[in-house]
Amino acid sequence: MTSVGVAELRQNLSKYLRLVARGERLVVTDRNRPVAELGPPPSTGDALDRLIAEGRVSRPARRGLPEPLHLAGDPHALSRALDEIRGDR
């Protein structure tokens, strides 16, 4: 991340705005102390795409819905179904 002083930023604002427009983030300093950060605006794209790009989530490994569970009358069916689902991980 590039660091720039307030006076330098004022004198060359267009230059630094071009850097920001290319996606770079800048730390603005006043007497060598960080006071602000400049960067591109958040994308207006899909939230999921943004989270994937940040590496915070990943796309599901399989598509579609799982088969419906048939639990009628068996008190242990839910436990077995959960064990089966967890085994897929």
PDB file of N, CA, C and O in Angstrom:
ATOM      1  N   MET A   1       0.854  -1.170   0.000  1.00  0.00           N
ATOM      2  CA  MET A   1       0.000   0.000   0.000  1.00  0.00           C
ATOM      3  C   MET A   1       0.902   1.235   0.000  1.00  0.00           C
ATOM      4  O   MET A   1       1.858   1.316   0.771  1.00  0.00           O
ATOM      5  N   THR A   2       0.593   2.175  -0.855  1.00  0.00           N
ATOM      6  CA  THR A   2       1.381   3.396  -0.989  1.00  0.00           C
ATOM      7  C   THR A   2       1.010   4.383   0.100  1.00  0.00           C
ATOM      8  O   THR A   2      -0.158   4.506   0.468  1.00  0.00           O
ATOM      9  N   SER A   3       2.006   5.084   0.613  1.00  0.00           N
ATOM     10  CA  SER A   3       1.791   6.106   1.630  1.00  0.00           C
ATOM     11  C   SER A   3       2.113   7.461   1.012  1.00  0.00           C
ATOM     12  O   SER A   3       3.094   7.597   0.282  1.00  0.00           O
ATOM     13  N   VAL A   4       1.289   8.460   1.303  1.00  0.00           N
ATOM     14  CA  VAL A   4       1.500   9.791   0.734  1.00  0.00           C
ATOM     15  C   VAL A   4       1.133  10.847   1.780  1.00  0.00           C
ATOM     16  O   VAL A   4       0.132  10.722   2.486  1.00  0.00           O
ATOM     17  N   GLY A   5       1.965  11.889   1.862  1.00  0.00           N
ATOM     18  CA  GLY A   5       1.697  12.987   2.783  1.00  0.00           C
ATOM     19  C   GLY A   5       0.601  13.899   2.250  1.00  0.00           C
ATOM     20  O   GLY A   5       0.319  13.926   1.052  1.00  0.00           O
ATOM     21  N   VAL A   6      -0.008  14.644   3.162  1.00  0.00           N
ATOM     22  CA  VAL A   6      -1.112  15.536   2.792  1.00  0.00           C
ATOM     23  C   VAL A   6      -0.666  16.557   1.748  1.00  0.00           C
ATOM     24  O   VAL A   6      -1.362  16.764   0.754  1.00  0.00           O
ATOM     25  N   ALA A   7       0.485  17.198   1.959  1.00  0.00           N
ATOM     26  CA  ALA A   7       0.953  18.225   1.012  1.00  0.00           C
ATOM     27  C   ALA A   7       1.204  17.620  -0.367  1.00  0.00           C
ATOM     28  O   ALA A   7       0.806  18.193  -1.381  1.00  0.00           O
ATOM     29  N   GLU A   8       1.864  16.464  -0.404  1.00  0.00           N
ATOM     30  CA  GLU A   8       2.134  15.780  -1.676  1.00  0.00           C
ATOM     31  C   GLU A   8       0.832  15.405  -2.373  1.00  0.00           C
ATOM     32  O   GLU A   8       0.707  15.551  -3.589  1.00  0.00           O
ATOM     33  N   LEU A   9      -0.129  14.923  -1.603  1.00  0.00           N
ATOM     34  CA  LEU A   9      -1.427  14.548  -2.174  1.00  0.00           C
ATOM     35  C   LEU A   9      -2.113  15.760  -2.792  1.00  0.00           C
ATOM     36  O   LEU A   9      -2.655  15.680  -3.894  1.00  0.00           O
ATOM     37  N   ARG A  10      -2.086  16.884  -2.076  1.00  0.00           N
ATOM     38  CA  ARG A  10      -2.709  18.107  -2.596  1.00  0.00           C
ATOM     39  C   ARG A  10      -2.049  18.557  -3.906  1.00  0.00           C
ATOM     40  O   ARG A  10      -2.736  18.952  -4.849  1.00  0.00           O
ATOM     41  N   GLN A  11      -0.738  18.494  -3.955  1.00  0.00           N
ATOM     42  CA  GLN A  11      -0.013  18.972  -5.137  1.00  0.00           C
ATOM     43  C   GLN A  11      -0.181  18.052  -6.344  1.00  0.00           C
ATOM     44  O   GLN A  11      -0.109  18.510  -7.484  1.00  0.00           O
ATOM     45  N   ASN A  12      -0.401  16.773  -6.106  1.00  0.00           N
ATOM     46  CA  ASN A  12      -0.472  15.800  -7.199  1.00  0.00           C
ATOM     47  C   ASN A  12      -1.728  14.947  -7.109  1.00  0.00           C
ATOM     48  O   ASN A  12      -1.682  13.736  -7.326  1.00  0.00           O
ATOM     49  N   LEU A  13      -2.831  15.573  -6.792  1.00  0.00           N
ATOM     50  CA  LEU A  13      -4.075  14.839  -6.568  1.00  0.00           C
ATOM     51  C   LEU A  13      -4.466  13.986  -7.772  1.00  0.00           C
ATOM     52  O   LEU A  13      -4.866  12.835  -7.597  1.00  0.00           O
ATOM     53  N   SER A  14      -4.360  14.515  -8.976  1.00  0.00           N
ATOM     54  CA  SER A  14      -4.747  13.756 -10.176  1.00  0.00           C
ATOM     55  C   SER A  14      -3.935  12.474 -10.309  1.00  0.00           C
ATOM     56  O   SER A  14      -4.478  11.419 -10.636  1.00  0.00           O
ATOM     57  N   LYS A  15      -2.652  12.568 -10.058  1.00  0.00           N
ATOM     58  CA  LYS A  15      -1.768  11.398 -10.144  1.00  0.00           C
ATOM     59  C   LYS A  15      -2.232  10.309  -9.171  1.00  0.00           C
ATOM     60  O   LYS A  15      -2.329   9.140  -9.544  1.00  0.00           O
ATOM     61  N   TYR A  16      -2.517  10.693  -7.939  1.00  0.00           N
ATOM     62  CA  TYR A  16      -2.910   9.701  -6.935  1.00  0.00           C
ATOM     63  C   TYR A  16      -4.316   9.166  -7.182  1.00  0.00           C
ATOM     64  O   TYR A  16      -4.600   8.005  -6.887  1.00  0.00           O
ATOM     65  N   LEU A  17      -5.189  10.000  -7.716  1.00  0.00           N
ATOM     66  CA  LEU A  17      -6.534   9.511  -8.050  1.00  0.00           C
ATOM     67  C   LEU A  17      -6.478   8.489  -9.180  1.00  0.00           C
ATOM     68  O   LEU A  17      -7.281   7.556  -9.212  1.00  0.00           O
ATOM     69  N   ARG A  18      -5.535   8.657 -10.109  1.00  0.00           N
ATOM     70  CA  ARG A  18      -5.363   7.645 -11.162  1.00  0.00           C
ATOM     71  C   ARG A  18      -4.931   6.307 -10.560  1.00  0.00           C
ATOM     72  O   ARG A  18      -5.397   5.251 -10.986  1.00  0.00           O
ATOM     73  N   LEU A  19      -4.047   6.357  -9.576  1.00  0.00           N
ATOM     74  CA  LEU A  19      -3.630   5.119  -8.899  1.00  0.00           C
ATOM     75  C   LEU A  19      -4.824   4.442  -8.225  1.00  0.00           C
ATOM     76  O   LEU A  19      -5.009   3.229  -8.327  1.00  0.00           O
ATOM     77  N   VAL A  20      -5.618   5.244  -7.543  1.00  0.00           N
ATOM     78  CA  VAL A  20      -6.804   4.704  -6.861  1.00  0.00           C
ATOM     79  C   VAL A  20      -7.777   4.127  -7.885  1.00  0.00           C
ATOM     80  O   VAL A  20      -8.372   3.076  -7.650  1.00  0.00           O
ATOM     81  N   ALA A  21      -7.941   4.804  -9.012  1.00  0.00           N
ATOM     82  CA  ALA A  21      -8.854   4.318 -10.054  1.00  0.00           C
ATOM     83  C   ALA A  21      -8.401   2.971 -10.604  1.00  0.00           C
ATOM     84  O   ALA A  21      -9.225   2.191 -11.082  1.00  0.00           O
ATOM     85  N   ARG A  22      -7.097   2.689 -10.542  1.00  0.00           N
ATOM     86  CA  ARG A  22      -6.565   1.399 -10.993  1.00  0.00           C
ATOM     87  C   ARG A  22      -6.665   0.321  -9.919  1.00  0.00           C
ATOM     88  O   ARG A  22      -6.252  -0.819 -10.130  1.00  0.00           O
ATOM     89  N   GLY A  23      -7.222   0.694  -8.756  1.00  0.00           N
ATOM     90  CA  GLY A  23      -7.436  -0.303  -7.709  1.00  0.00           C
ATOM     91  C   GLY A  23      -6.476  -0.228  -6.539  1.00  0.00           C
ATOM     92  O   GLY A  23      -6.607  -0.995  -5.585  1.00  0.00           O
ATOM     93  N   GLU A  24      -5.516   0.679  -6.594  1.00  0.00           N
ATOM     94  CA  GLU A  24      -4.551   0.778  -5.493  1.00  0.00           C
ATOM     95  C   GLU A  24      -5.159   1.531  -4.310  1.00  0.00           C
ATOM     96  O   GLU A  24      -6.003   2.409  -4.487  1.00  0.00           O
ATOM     97  N   ARG A  25      -4.725   1.181  -3.120  1.00  0.00           N
ATOM     98  CA  ARG A  25      -5.154   1.874  -1.913  1.00  0.00           C
ATOM     99  C   ARG A  25      -3.999   2.749  -1.430  1.00  0.00           C
ATOM    100  O   ARG A  25      -2.836   2.359  -1.531  1.00  0.00           O
ATOM    101  N   LEU A  26      -4.321   3.928  -0.909  1.00  0.00           N
ATOM    102  CA  LEU A  26      -3.310   4.869  -0.426  1.00  0.00           C
ATOM    103  C   LEU A  26      -3.551   5.173   1.049  1.00  0.00           C
ATOM    104  O   LEU A  26      -4.695   5.301   1.487  1.00  0.00           O
ATOM    105  N   VAL A  27      -2.467   5.286   1.807  1.00  0.00           N
ATOM    106  CA  VAL A  27      -2.549   5.763   3.183  1.00  0.00           C
ATOM    107  C   VAL A  27      -2.097   7.215   3.155  1.00  0.00           C
ATOM    108  O   VAL A  27      -0.994   7.518   2.701  1.00  0.00           O
ATOM    109  N   VAL A  28      -2.946   8.109   3.638  1.00  0.00           N
ATOM    110  CA  VAL A  28      -2.621   9.529   3.697  1.00  0.00           C
ATOM    111  C   VAL A  28      -2.041   9.805   5.079  1.00  0.00           C
ATOM    112  O   VAL A  28      -2.631   9.445   6.098  1.00  0.00           O
ATOM    113  N   THR A  29      -0.868  10.455   5.099  1.00  0.00           N
ATOM    114  CA  THR A  29      -0.211  10.733   6.377  1.00  0.00           C
ATOM    115  C   THR A  29      -0.106  12.233   6.615  1.00  0.00           C
ATOM    116  O   THR A  29      -0.032  13.028   5.678  1.00  0.00           O
ATOM    117  N   ASP A  30      -0.102  12.595   7.884  1.00  0.00           N
ATOM    118  CA  ASP A  30       0.124  13.972   8.310  1.00  0.00           C
ATOM    119  C   ASP A  30       1.256  13.909   9.327  1.00  0.00           C
ATOM    120  O   ASP A  30       1.090  13.365  10.418  1.00  0.00           O
ATOM    121  N   ARG A  31       2.404  14.467   8.963  1.00  0.00           N
ATOM    122  CA  ARG A  31       3.607  14.381   9.802  1.00  0.00           C
ATOM    123  C   ARG A  31       3.959  12.924  10.110  1.00  0.00           C
ATOM    124  O   ARG A  31       4.250  12.558  11.249  1.00  0.00           O
ATOM    125  N   ASN A  32       3.921  12.113   9.062  1.00  0.00           N
ATOM    126  CA  ASN A  32       4.255  10.677   9.124  1.00  0.00           C
ATOM    127  C   ASN A  32       3.300   9.850   9.980  1.00  0.00           C
ATOM    128  O   ASN A  32       3.623   8.718  10.343  1.00  0.00           O
ATOM    129  N   ARG A  33       2.145  10.391  10.302  1.00  0.00           N
ATOM    130  CA  ARG A  33       1.145   9.641  11.068  1.00  0.00           C
ATOM    131  C   ARG A  33      -0.048   9.360  10.159  1.00  0.00           C
ATOM    132  O   ARG A  33      -0.602  10.301   9.591  1.00  0.00           O
ATOM    133  N   PRO A  34      -0.464   8.106   9.998  1.00  0.00           N
ATOM    134  CA  PRO A  34      -1.609   7.800   9.130  1.00  0.00           C
ATOM    135  C   PRO A  34      -2.878   8.494   9.628  1.00  0.00           C
ATOM    136  O   PRO A  34      -3.223   8.413  10.807  1.00  0.00           O
ATOM    137  N   VAL A  35      -3.560   9.173   8.716  1.00  0.00           N
ATOM    138  CA  VAL A  35      -4.795   9.870   9.090  1.00  0.00           C
ATOM    139  C   VAL A  35      -5.987   9.451   8.233  1.00  0.00           C
ATOM    140  O   VAL A  35      -7.135   9.674   8.616  1.00  0.00           O
ATOM    141  N   ALA A  36      -5.721   8.851   7.084  1.00  0.00           N
ATOM    142  CA  ALA A  36      -6.828   8.455   6.203  1.00  0.00           C
ATOM    143  C   ALA A  36      -6.344   7.389   5.234  1.00  0.00           C
ATOM    144  O   ALA A  36      -5.146   7.177   5.046  1.00  0.00           O
ATOM    145  N   GLU A  37      -7.306   6.737   4.635  1.00  0.00           N
ATOM    146  CA  GLU A  37      -7.009   5.740   3.609  1.00  0.00           C
ATOM    147  C   GLU A  37      -7.916   6.015   2.420  1.00  0.00           C
ATOM    148  O   GLU A  37      -9.125   6.186   2.573  1.00  0.00           O
ATOM    149  N   LEU A  38      -7.321   6.054   1.234  1.00  0.00           N
ATOM    150  CA  LEU A  38      -8.085   6.250   0.003  1.00  0.00           C
ATOM    151  C   LEU A  38      -8.040   4.967  -0.807  1.00  0.00           C
ATOM    152  O   LEU A  38      -6.999   4.319  -0.917  1.00  0.00           O
ATOM    153  N   GLY A  39      -9.177   4.615  -1.366  1.00  0.00           N
ATOM    154  CA  GLY A  39      -9.227   3.427  -2.200  1.00  0.00           C
ATOM    155  C   GLY A  39     -10.429   3.475  -3.106  1.00  0.00           C
ATOM    156  O   GLY A  39     -11.281   4.354  -2.976  1.00  0.00           O
ATOM    157  N   PRO A  40     -10.502   2.531  -4.027  1.00  0.00           N
ATOM    158  CA  PRO A  40     -11.646   2.491  -4.929  1.00  0.00           C
ATOM    159  C   PRO A  40     -12.925   2.215  -4.144  1.00  0.00           C
ATOM    160  O   PRO A  40     -12.880   1.589  -3.085  1.00  0.00           O
ATOM    161  N   PRO A  41     -14.058   2.675  -4.654  1.00  0.00           N
ATOM    162  CA  PRO A  41     -15.320   2.412  -3.961  1.00  0.00           C
ATOM    163  C   PRO A  41     -15.636   0.923  -3.993  1.00  0.00           C
ATOM    164  O   PRO A  41     -15.156   0.202  -4.869  1.00  0.00           O
ATOM    165  N   PRO A  42     -16.439   0.462  -3.045  1.00  0.00           N
ATOM    166  CA  PRO A  42     -16.829  -0.949  -3.068  1.00  0.00           C
ATOM    167  C   PRO A  42     -17.552  -1.268  -4.369  1.00  0.00           C
ATOM    168  O   PRO A  42     -18.309  -0.450  -4.894  1.00  0.00           O
ATOM    169  N   SER A  43     -17.310  -2.452  -4.872  1.00  0.00           N
ATOM    170  CA  SER A  43     -17.970  -2.821  -6.124  1.00  0.00           C
ATOM    171  C   SER A  43     -19.465  -2.954  -5.890  1.00  0.00           C
ATOM    172  O   SER A  43     -19.913  -3.260  -4.785  1.00  0.00           O
ATOM    173  N   THR A  44     -20.209  -2.725  -6.925  1.00  0.00           N
ATOM    174  CA  THR A  44     -21.663  -2.846  -6.813  1.00  0.00           C
ATOM    175  C   THR A  44     -22.121  -4.212  -7.279  1.00  0.00           C
ATOM    176  O   THR A  44     -23.316  -4.447  -7.456  1.00  0.00           O
ATOM    177  N   GLY A  45     -21.159  -5.123  -7.480  1.00  0.00           N
ATOM    178  CA  GLY A  45     -21.485  -6.467  -7.940  1.00  0.00           C
ATOM    179  C   GLY A  45     -22.187  -7.287  -6.872  1.00  0.00           C
ATOM    180  O   GLY A  45     -22.486  -6.803  -5.781  1.00  0.00           O
ATOM    181  N   ASP A  46     -22.435  -8.507  -7.207  1.00  0.00           N
ATOM    182  CA  ASP A  46     -23.101  -9.452  -6.336  1.00  0.00           C
ATOM    183  C   ASP A  46     -22.291  -9.661  -5.053  1.00  0.00           C
ATOM    184  O   ASP A  46     -21.069  -9.802  -5.107  1.00  0.00           O
ATOM    185  N   ALA A  47     -22.966  -9.680  -3.909  1.00  0.00           N
ATOM    186  CA  ALA A  47     -22.286  -9.842  -2.625  1.00  0.00           C
ATOM    187  C   ALA A  47     -21.513 -11.156  -2.568  1.00  0.00           C
ATOM    188  O   ALA A  47     -20.403 -11.194  -2.036  1.00  0.00           O
ATOM    189  N   LEU A  48     -22.078 -12.227  -3.105  1.00  0.00           N
ATOM    190  CA  LEU A  48     -21.395 -13.520  -3.097  1.00  0.00           C
ATOM    191  C   LEU A  48     -20.101 -13.446  -3.901  1.00  0.00           C
ATOM    192  O   LEU A  48     -19.072 -13.956  -3.459  1.00  0.00           O
ATOM    193  N   ASP A  49     -20.139 -12.822  -5.067  1.00  0.00           N
ATOM    194  CA  ASP A  49     -18.930 -12.681  -5.883  1.00  0.00           C
ATOM    195  C   ASP A  49     -17.856 -11.893  -5.137  1.00  0.00           C
ATOM    196  O   ASP A  49     -16.672 -12.217  -5.222  1.00  0.00           O
ATOM    197  N   ARG A  50     -18.271 -10.861  -4.408  1.00  0.00           N
ATOM    198  CA  ARG A  50     -17.333 -10.054  -3.630  1.00  0.00           C
ATOM    199  C   ARG A  50     -16.675 -10.898  -2.530  1.00  0.00           C
ATOM    200  O   ARG A  50     -15.460 -10.839  -2.339  1.00  0.00           O
ATOM    201  N   LEU A  51     -17.481 -11.681  -1.811  1.00  0.00           N
ATOM    202  CA  LEU A  51     -16.946 -12.519  -0.737  1.00  0.00           C
ATOM    203  C   LEU A  51     -16.008 -13.592  -1.283  1.00  0.00           C
ATOM    204  O   LEU A  51     -15.000 -13.917  -0.656  1.00  0.00           O
ATOM    205  N   ILE A  52     -16.338 -14.139  -2.443  1.00  0.00           N
ATOM    206  CA  ILE A  52     -15.470 -15.134  -3.077  1.00  0.00           C
ATOM    207  C   ILE A  52     -14.141 -14.486  -3.466  1.00  0.00           C
ATOM    208  O   ILE A  52     -13.079 -15.064  -3.239  1.00  0.00           O
ATOM    209  N   ALA A  53     -14.198 -13.291  -4.049  1.00  0.00           N
ATOM    210  CA  ALA A  53     -12.981 -12.582  -4.450  1.00  0.00           C
ATOM    211  C   ALA A  53     -12.093 -12.271  -3.247  1.00  0.00           C
ATOM    212  O   ALA A  53     -10.867 -12.278  -3.361  1.00  0.00           O
ATOM    213  N   GLU A  54     -12.702 -12.001  -2.103  1.00  0.00           N
ATOM    214  CA  GLU A  54     -11.948 -11.715  -0.877  1.00  0.00           C
ATOM    215  C   GLU A  54     -11.430 -12.987  -0.219  1.00  0.00           C
ATOM    216  O   GLU A  54     -10.646 -12.926   0.728  1.00  0.00           O
ATOM    217  N   GLY A  55     -11.868 -14.140  -0.720  1.00  0.00           N
ATOM    218  CA  GLY A  55     -11.434 -15.405  -0.141  1.00  0.00           C
ATOM    219  C   GLY A  55     -12.139 -15.762   1.153  1.00  0.00           C
ATOM    220  O   GLY A  55     -11.678 -16.628   1.896  1.00  0.00           O
ATOM    221  N   ARG A  56     -13.253 -15.101   1.427  1.00  0.00           N
ATOM    222  CA  ARG A  56     -13.968 -15.341   2.686  1.00  0.00           C
ATOM    223  C   ARG A  56     -14.949 -16.498   2.588  1.00  0.00           C
ATOM    224  O   ARG A  56     -15.297 -17.095   3.607  1.00  0.00           O
ATOM    225  N   VAL A  57     -15.402 -16.827   1.385  1.00  0.00           N
ATOM    226  CA  VAL A  57     -16.296 -17.970   1.160  1.00  0.00           C
ATOM    227  C   VAL A  57     -15.891 -18.650  -0.139  1.00  0.00           C
ATOM    228  O   VAL A  57     -15.123 -18.099  -0.927  1.00  0.00           O
ATOM    229  N   SER A  58     -16.407 -19.837  -0.351  1.00  0.00           N
ATOM    230  CA  SER A  58     -16.171 -20.527  -1.618  1.00  0.00           C
ATOM    231  C   SER A  58     -17.504 -21.029  -2.156  1.00  0.00           C
ATOM    232  O   SER A  58     -18.477 -21.179  -1.417  1.00  0.00           O
ATOM    233  N   ARG A  59     -17.523 -21.282  -3.444  1.00  0.00           N
ATOM    234  CA  ARG A  59     -18.749 -21.791  -4.062  1.00  0.00           C
ATOM    235  C   ARG A  59     -19.008 -23.205  -3.566  1.00  0.00           C
ATOM    236  O   ARG A  59     -18.069 -23.920  -3.214  1.00  0.00           O
ATOM    237  N   PRO A  60     -20.279 -23.616  -3.534  1.00  0.00           N
ATOM    238  CA  PRO A  60     -20.584 -24.980  -3.082  1.00  0.00           C
ATOM    239  C   PRO A  60     -19.949 -26.018  -4.001  1.00  0.00           C
ATOM    240  O   PRO A  60     -19.817 -25.805  -5.206  1.00  0.00           O
ATOM    241  N   ALA A  61     -19.561 -27.139  -3.412  1.00  0.00           N
ATOM    242  CA  ALA A  61     -18.914 -28.203  -4.183  1.00  0.00           C
ATOM    243  C   ALA A  61     -19.906 -28.922  -5.085  1.00  0.00           C
ATOM    244  O   ALA A  61     -19.531 -29.417  -6.148  1.00  0.00           O
ATOM    245  N   ARG A  62     -21.147 -28.982  -4.679  1.00  0.00           N
ATOM    246  CA  ARG A  62     -22.150 -29.667  -5.509  1.00  0.00           C
ATOM    247  C   ARG A  62     -23.340 -28.740  -5.741  1.00  0.00           C
ATOM    248  O   ARG A  62     -23.622 -27.845  -4.945  1.00  0.00           O
ATOM    249  N   ARG A  63     -24.011 -28.976  -6.828  1.00  0.00           N
ATOM    250  CA  ARG A  63     -25.159 -28.136  -7.195  1.00  0.00           C
ATOM    251  C   ARG A  63     -26.453 -28.853  -6.862  1.00  0.00           C
ATOM    252  O   ARG A  63     -26.487 -30.072  -6.696  1.00  0.00           O
ATOM    253  N   GLY A  64     -27.503 -28.079  -6.769  1.00  0.00           N
ATOM    254  CA  GLY A  64     -28.823 -28.645  -6.552  1.00  0.00           C
ATOM    255  C   GLY A  64     -29.080 -28.982  -5.095  1.00  0.00           C
ATOM    256  O   GLY A  64     -28.212 -28.834  -4.235  1.00  0.00           O
ATOM    257  N   LEU A  65     -30.270 -29.429  -4.851  1.00  0.00           N
ATOM    258  CA  LEU A  65     -30.680 -29.785  -3.496  1.00  0.00           C
ATOM    259  C   LEU A  65     -30.475 -31.270  -3.251  1.00  0.00           C
ATOM    260  O   LEU A  65     -30.563 -32.073  -4.180  1.00  0.00           O
ATOM    261  N   PRO A  66     -30.199 -31.643  -1.995  1.00  0.00           N
ATOM    262  CA  PRO A  66     -30.085 -33.072  -1.695  1.00  0.00           C
ATOM    263  C   PRO A  66     -31.457 -33.739  -1.758  1.00  0.00           C
ATOM    264  O   PRO A  66     -32.492 -33.072  -1.754  1.00  0.00           O
ATOM    265  N   GLU A  67     -31.439 -35.051  -1.815  1.00  0.00           N
ATOM    266  CA  GLU A  67     -32.697 -35.807  -1.812  1.00  0.00           C
ATOM    267  C   GLU A  67     -33.446 -35.535  -0.511  1.00  0.00           C
ATOM    268  O   GLU A  67     -32.816 -35.351   0.530  1.00  0.00           O
ATOM    269  N   PRO A  68     -34.789 -35.506  -0.552  1.00  0.00           N
ATOM    270  CA  PRO A  68     -35.553 -35.283   0.678  1.00  0.00           C
ATOM    271  C   PRO A  68     -35.365 -36.445   1.653  1.00  0.00           C
ATOM    272  O   PRO A  68     -35.175 -37.591   1.247  1.00  0.00           O
ATOM    273  N   LEU A  69     -35.422 -36.129   2.931  1.00  0.00           N
ATOM    274  CA  LEU A  69     -35.287 -37.145   3.974  1.00  0.00           C
ATOM    275  C   LEU A  69     -36.643 -37.779   4.255  1.00  0.00           C
ATOM    276  O   LEU A  69     -37.662 -37.088   4.291  1.00  0.00           O
ATOM    277  N   HIS A  70     -36.653 -39.080   4.450  1.00  0.00           N
ATOM    278  CA  HIS A  70     -37.877 -39.799   4.814  1.00  0.00           C
ATOM    279  C   HIS A  70     -37.694 -40.308   6.240  1.00  0.00           C
ATOM    280  O   HIS A  70     -36.991 -41.292   6.468  1.00  0.00           O
ATOM    281  N   LEU A  71     -38.326 -39.639   7.191  1.00  0.00           N
ATOM    282  CA  LEU A  71     -38.090 -39.922   8.602  1.00  0.00           C
ATOM    283  C   LEU A  71     -39.292 -40.526   9.313  1.00  0.00           C
ATOM    284  O   LEU A  71     -39.209 -40.802  10.510  1.00  0.00           O
ATOM    285  N   ALA A  72     -40.376 -40.736   8.641  1.00  0.00           N
ATOM    286  CA  ALA A  72     -41.633 -41.142   9.278  1.00  0.00           C
ATOM    287  C   ALA A  72     -41.485 -42.427  10.084  1.00  0.00           C
ATOM    288  O   ALA A  72     -41.043 -43.453   9.568  1.00  0.00           O
ATOM    289  N   GLY A  73     -41.861 -42.354  11.355  1.00  0.00           N
ATOM    290  CA  GLY A  73     -41.978 -43.526  12.211  1.00  0.00           C
ATOM    291  C   GLY A  73     -40.694 -44.079  12.789  1.00  0.00           C
ATOM    292  O   GLY A  73     -40.767 -44.986  13.619  1.00  0.00           O
ATOM    293  N   ASP A  74     -39.539 -43.604  12.414  1.00  0.00           N
ATOM    294  CA  ASP A  74     -38.280 -44.143  12.925  1.00  0.00           C
ATOM    295  C   ASP A  74     -37.629 -43.101  13.837  1.00  0.00           C
ATOM    296  O   ASP A  74     -37.203 -42.052  13.353  1.00  0.00           O
ATOM    297  N   PRO A  75     -37.542 -43.362  15.143  1.00  0.00           N
ATOM    298  CA  PRO A  75     -36.998 -42.366  16.069  1.00  0.00           C
ATOM    299  C   PRO A  75     -35.501 -42.090  15.857  1.00  0.00           C
ATOM    300  O   PRO A  75     -35.000 -41.069  16.328  1.00  0.00           O
ATOM    301  N   HIS A  76     -34.790 -42.966  15.171  1.00  0.00           N
ATOM    302  CA  HIS A  76     -33.347 -42.780  14.962  1.00  0.00           C
ATOM    303  C   HIS A  76     -33.018 -42.333  13.537  1.00  0.00           C
ATOM    304  O   HIS A  76     -31.848 -42.173  13.189  1.00  0.00           O
ATOM    305  N   ALA A  77     -34.030 -42.136  12.731  1.00  0.00           N
ATOM    306  CA  ALA A  77     -33.802 -41.786  11.323  1.00  0.00           C
ATOM    307  C   ALA A  77     -33.072 -40.452  11.183  1.00  0.00           C
ATOM    308  O   ALA A  77     -32.192 -40.314  10.332  1.00  0.00           O
ATOM    309  N   LEU A  78     -33.427 -39.481  12.002  1.00  0.00           N
ATOM    310  CA  LEU A  78     -32.788 -38.173  11.895  1.00  0.00           C
ATOM    311  C   LEU A  78     -31.297 -38.266  12.221  1.00  0.00           C
ATOM    312  O   LEU A  78     -30.469 -37.685  11.519  1.00  0.00           O
ATOM    313  N   SER A  79     -30.961 -38.986  13.272  1.00  0.00           N
ATOM    314  CA  SER A  79     -29.541 -39.154  13.633  1.00  0.00           C
ATOM    315  C   SER A  79     -28.764 -39.830  12.512  1.00  0.00           C
ATOM    316  O   SER A  79     -27.653 -39.412  12.187  1.00  0.00           O
ATOM    317  N   ARG A  80     -29.341 -40.871  11.918  1.00  0.00           N
ATOM    318  CA  ARG A  80     -28.665 -41.560  10.817  1.00  0.00           C
ATOM    319  C   ARG A  80     -28.515 -40.639   9.605  1.00  0.00           C
ATOM    320  O   ARG A  80     -27.479 -40.631   8.941  1.00  0.00           O
ATOM    321  N   ALA A  81     -29.565 -39.866   9.332  1.00  0.00           N
ATOM    322  CA  ALA A  81     -29.507 -38.947   8.191  1.00  0.00           C
ATOM    323  C   ALA A  81     -28.419 -37.894   8.406  1.00  0.00           C
ATOM    324  O   ALA A  81     -27.673 -37.575   7.481  1.00  0.00           O
ATOM    325  N   LEU A  82     -28.329 -37.356   9.618  1.00  0.00           N
ATOM    326  CA  LEU A  82     -27.287 -36.365   9.902  1.00  0.00           C
ATOM    327  C   LEU A  82     -25.897 -36.986   9.803  1.00  0.00           C
ATOM    328  O   LEU A  82     -24.973 -36.357   9.286  1.00  0.00           O
ATOM    329  N   ASP A  83     -25.743 -38.206  10.293  1.00  0.00           N
ATOM    330  CA  ASP A  83     -24.453 -38.898  10.170  1.00  0.00           C
ATOM    331  C   ASP A  83     -24.071 -39.074   8.705  1.00  0.00           C
ATOM    332  O   ASP A  83     -22.911 -38.907   8.330  1.00  0.00           O
ATOM    333  N   GLU A  84     -25.052 -39.408   7.891  1.00  0.00           N
ATOM    334  CA  GLU A  84     -24.799 -39.600   6.460  1.00  0.00           C
ATOM    335  C   GLU A  84     -24.387 -38.290   5.796  1.00  0.00           C
ATOM    336  O   GLU A  84     -23.445 -38.254   5.004  1.00  0.00           O
ATOM    337  N   ILE A  85     -25.099 -37.219   6.125  1.00  0.00           N
ATOM    338  CA  ILE A  85     -24.781 -35.910   5.545  1.00  0.00           C
ATOM    339  C   ILE A  85     -23.391 -35.466   5.983  1.00  0.00           C
ATOM    340  O   ILE A  85     -22.602 -35.003   5.160  1.00  0.00           O
ATOM    341  N   ARG A  86     -23.088 -35.601   7.252  1.00  0.00           N
ATOM    342  CA  ARG A  86     -21.780 -35.181   7.770  1.00  0.00           C
ATOM    343  C   ARG A  86     -20.646 -36.012   7.183  1.00  0.00           C
ATOM    344  O   ARG A  86     -19.514 -35.539   7.082  1.00  0.00           O
ATOM    345  N   GLY A  87     -20.943 -37.230   6.803  1.00  0.00           N
ATOM    346  CA  GLY A  87     -19.927 -38.082   6.188  1.00  0.00           C
ATOM    347  C   GLY A  87     -19.510 -37.593   4.820  1.00  0.00           C
ATOM    348  O   GLY A  87     -18.436 -37.954   4.338  1.00  0.00           O
ATOM    349  N   ASP A  88     -20.358 -36.755   4.164  1.00  0.00           N
ATOM    350  CA  ASP A  88     -20.052 -36.219   2.831  1.00  0.00           C
ATOM    351  C   ASP A  88     -19.036 -35.089   2.887  1.00  0.00           C
ATOM    352  O   ASP A  88     -18.511 -34.689   1.848  1.00  0.00           O
ATOM    353  N   ARG A  89     -18.752 -34.576   4.045  1.00  0.00           N
ATOM    354  CA  ARG A  89     -17.862 -33.411   4.155  1.00  0.00           C
ATOM    355  C   ARG A  89     -16.430 -33.777   3.978  1.00  0.00           C
ATOM    356  O   ARG A  89     -15.559 -32.909   4.042  1.00  0.00           O
TER     357      ARG A  89
END
